[in-house]
Amino acid sequence: MSSGVAIILITGAAGGIGSMLRTRLARPGRTLRLLDISPPAAPARSGEEVIVASVTDMTAMTEASAGADAVIHLGGVSGEAPWQQVLDVNIQGTYTVFEAARRAGVPRVVFASSNHAVGFTPRSAFPVPDYAFPAPDTYYGVSKVTGEGLAAQYHYRYGMDAICLRILSCFERPHNVRMLSTWLSPDDAGRLFEACLTAEQPGFRVAFGASANTRGVVSLAEARALGYEPKDDAEAYAAEIIAEHGEPDPADPVLAYLGGEFTLPEYDADRLS
């Protein structure tokens, strides 16, 4: 696949990362199909199509996938939730996305996995290596591990290019001390997803999604092997964040594992529901 990726279906397009990617993946001659359960806040622009549908709807997903060169799957519950909700939307929904792509003949799916698939990786193992064994910190993390498994199966059984991005903290700017290590800037997110769309015959890959942070805690080697060249560094915000929150405390339980607050006892799904 070359840089001429003409039609891209983006699930969860009205969400945070989906909204960031709209402008950053726009190219002359490219169509972005923006799919979500509600339309995006900004109306469709030239080169965009809006589809209101759920990732759990096989018929709608298969129709939306028709003629696409790639699917970027961002849709789903974006944090911890009761098991049934995670099962219905994140796990069943991700299966539906991959199976719809297969039925429609889409050659590539880029799946938004998460650092929470390996959230219980301890600080002693930083920087976390590429392809670190699953250590999910939540039901949400389990759903991302399951998605990675589906990606592998759809590659090995059906020949689909399937790239899983273990995204860390993708926001306009880092919010706290932990994000000085985990931030993925919007511009770097655009660079990362574009690399995944245009890498030649990537096969099955699992890569971390973070900026080139001075305090980084994960490997970016596999992401760079896909053609990703990060340009941003959370250190640009370090002085003001440390002034507000103080220096990082190694004894802080939020910093004990990669998954941060998702690993804390109070983040149990039964307590959150």
GIBELBEL-V382757 format. One record per residue. RES is the residue in three letters. PHI is phi in whole degrees, -180 to 180 (999 if undefined). NEAR is the number of other ideal C-beta (glycine too) atoms within 8 Angstrom. D_FIRST is the distance of its C-alpha to the first C-alpha in Angstrom with 2 decimals. Layout:
res,phi,near,d_first
RES,PHI,NEAR,D_FIRST
RES,PHI,NEAR,D_FIRST
This chain:
res,phi,near,d_first
MET,999,12,0.00
SER,-102,6,3.78
SER,-68,4,6.94
GLY,-84,5,7.56
VAL,-82,12,7.32
ALA,-85,7,10.55
ILE,-130,10,12.32
ILE,-124,15,12.75
LEU,-91,13,15.74
ILE,-115,16,17.69
THR,-87,14,20.64
GLY,64,15,23.64
ALA,-69,16,22.78
ALA,-88,12,26.48
GLY,-81,11,26.86
GLY,-61,8,27.01
ILE,-70,12,23.45
GLY,-57,16,22.13
SER,-66,12,24.49
MET,-65,12,23.35
LEU,-77,14,19.67
ARG,-53,16,20.54
THR,-79,6,21.32
ARG,-80,13,19.05
LEU,-104,14,15.76
ALA,-67,10,17.16
ARG,-144,6,15.64
PRO,-57,3,16.96
GLY,81,5,15.52
ARG,-109,12,14.03
THR,-113,9,15.98
LEU,-105,13,16.84
ARG,-93,13,18.68
LEU,-99,15,21.25
LEU,-111,15,22.85
ASP,-163,16,25.95
ILE,-76,6,29.46
SER,-140,5,30.78
PRO,-68,6,29.41
PRO,-65,13,28.36
ALA,-62,4,31.24
ALA,-89,6,29.90
PRO,-64,4,29.57
ALA,-61,7,26.37
ARG,-103,8,25.38
SER,-59,3,23.70
GLY,86,8,20.10
GLU,-126,12,21.09
GLU,-126,8,22.25
VAL,-104,8,24.60
ILE,-125,10,24.97
VAL,-97,8,27.96
ALA,-165,11,27.54
SER,-100,7,27.71
VAL,-68,16,25.02
THR,-90,9,27.74
ASP,-97,9,27.86
MET,-62,9,25.89
THR,-63,6,26.53
ALA,-64,10,25.51
MET,-68,14,22.33
THR,-66,11,21.31
GLU,-64,7,22.14
ALA,-67,13,20.29
SER,-81,14,17.07
ALA,-57,7,17.32
GLY,80,5,14.55
ALA,-75,14,12.50
ASP,-87,10,8.73
ALA,-162,14,9.82
VAL,-119,15,13.34
ILE,-105,14,14.99
HIS,-102,15,18.25
LEU,-109,12,21.07
GLY,-69,12,23.85
GLY,140,11,26.99
VAL,-70,10,30.22
SER,-97,6,29.58
GLY,-161,5,32.51
GLU,-66,9,35.12
ALA,-157,11,36.69
PRO,-56,9,38.84
TRP,-54,7,37.33
GLN,-62,6,37.33
GLN,-67,9,35.36
VAL,-63,16,32.74
LEU,-62,10,32.64
ASP,-68,10,32.40
VAL,-94,12,29.85
ASN,-79,15,27.77
ILE,-83,12,27.82
GLN,-63,10,28.17
GLY,-63,14,25.92
THR,-69,16,23.04
TYR,-57,9,23.60
THR,-60,13,23.57
VAL,-62,15,20.23
PHE,-66,15,18.54
GLU,-69,9,20.57
ALA,-62,13,20.00
ALA,-62,14,16.21
ARG,-62,11,16.80
ARG,-62,8,19.30
ALA,-87,11,17.15
GLY,77,5,14.22
VAL,-73,14,11.80
PRO,-82,8,9.03
ARG,-147,14,9.14
VAL,-126,17,12.36
VAL,-108,13,13.41
PHE,-102,14,17.14
ALA,-79,11,19.77
SER,-81,12,22.05
SER,-158,10,24.98
ASN,-60,14,27.22
HIS,-74,13,29.73
ALA,-67,14,28.13
VAL,-130,16,29.80
GLY,-62,17,32.38
PHE,-89,11,35.34
THR,-69,12,34.10
PRO,-77,7,37.19
ARG,-53,8,37.62
SER,-64,4,38.69
ALA,-98,8,35.15
PHE,-74,9,33.59
PRO,-71,7,31.12
VAL,-67,13,29.48
PRO,-74,7,27.17
ASP,-57,9,23.61
TYR,62,6,23.74
ALA,-54,10,27.36
PHE,-64,5,29.03
PRO,-54,8,29.46
ALA,-147,10,32.58
PRO,-65,14,32.28
ASP,-101,12,34.91
THR,-158,13,35.11
TYR,-59,11,34.27
TYR,-56,17,31.42
GLY,-62,16,30.25
VAL,-60,10,30.70
SER,-64,15,28.43
LYS,-73,15,25.63
VAL,-61,11,26.34
THR,-62,11,26.20
GLY,-62,15,22.83
GLU,-64,14,21.51
GLY,-64,8,23.16
LEU,-62,12,21.56
ALA,-59,15,18.07
ALA,-63,10,19.03
GLN,-63,8,20.54
TYR,-70,14,17.71
HIS,-74,13,15.42
TYR,-69,7,18.19
ARG,-85,6,19.66
TYR,-115,7,16.90
GLY,79,4,13.78
MET,-72,13,12.04
ASP,-72,12,9.98
ALA,-138,15,12.81
ILE,-116,17,13.60
CYS,-108,12,17.24
LEU,-107,15,18.54
ARG,-80,15,22.29
ILE,-73,14,23.15
LEU,-97,12,26.60
SER,-115,11,28.47
CYS,-101,13,26.43
PHE,-142,9,29.02
GLU,-58,3,29.95
ARG,-154,7,32.14
PRO,-66,12,33.51
HIS,-102,7,36.52
ASN,-154,7,38.37
VAL,-62,11,38.87
ARG,-58,11,36.35
MET,-71,13,33.57
LEU,-64,15,34.33
SER,-102,10,32.52
THR,-115,16,29.92
TRP,-65,17,28.83
LEU,-121,13,25.28
SER,-71,10,25.65
PRO,-57,9,24.01
ASP,-66,9,22.39
ASP,-68,15,21.09
ALA,-61,16,19.83
GLY,-61,12,17.77
ARG,-64,13,16.45
LEU,-67,14,15.78
PHE,-68,14,13.89
GLU,-63,10,11.79
ALA,-61,13,11.01
CYS,-67,13,10.17
LEU,-73,14,7.81
THR,-112,11,5.88
ALA,-61,11,6.82
GLU,-77,6,5.45
GLN,44,6,6.80
PRO,-71,11,9.34
GLY,69,7,11.45
PHE,-103,11,14.43
ARG,-138,10,15.44
VAL,-129,11,18.40
ALA,-138,15,18.87
PHE,-84,15,21.58
GLY,-116,12,21.29
ALA,-151,15,24.02
SER,-80,13,24.83
ALA,-82,9,26.26
ASN,-75,13,29.66
THR,-55,7,32.62
ARG,-99,9,33.88
GLY,-55,11,30.59
VAL,-123,9,31.04
VAL,-134,14,27.64
SER,-71,9,25.33
LEU,-113,13,22.32
ALA,-62,7,21.24
GLU,-70,13,18.39
ALA,-62,14,17.14
ARG,-66,9,17.41
ALA,-63,7,15.60
LEU,-82,13,12.49
GLY,108,8,13.18
TYR,-77,13,15.76
GLU,-126,7,18.79
PRO,-68,12,21.55
LYS,-123,8,24.24
ASP,-106,11,26.80
ASP,-145,8,29.68
ALA,-62,16,32.05
GLU,-60,9,34.86
ALA,-61,6,35.22
TYR,-106,10,36.84
ALA,-60,11,38.77
ALA,-60,6,42.15
GLU,-72,7,42.45
ILE,-70,14,41.15
ILE,-69,10,43.54
ALA,-63,6,46.30
GLU,-84,5,45.81
HIS,-111,7,45.14
GLY,90,5,46.58
GLU,-66,5,45.18
PRO,-58,8,43.05
ASP,-105,7,45.48
PRO,-57,6,44.39
ALA,-84,4,46.70
ASP,-66,8,44.92
PRO,-61,7,43.60
VAL,-64,8,40.61
LEU,-99,11,39.48
ALA,-75,8,40.29
TYR,-134,11,36.93
LEU,-58,12,33.34
GLY,-73,15,33.60
GLY,61,11,36.43
GLU,-65,7,38.55
PHE,-63,13,36.72
THR,-90,12,38.57
LEU,-74,8,42.01
PRO,-56,4,44.49
GLU,-72,5,44.87
TYR,-89,12,41.18
ASP,-59,7,41.90
ALA,-59,12,40.65
ASP,-67,6,44.20
ARG,-79,7,45.56
LEU,-82,8,42.94
SER,-81,6,43.36
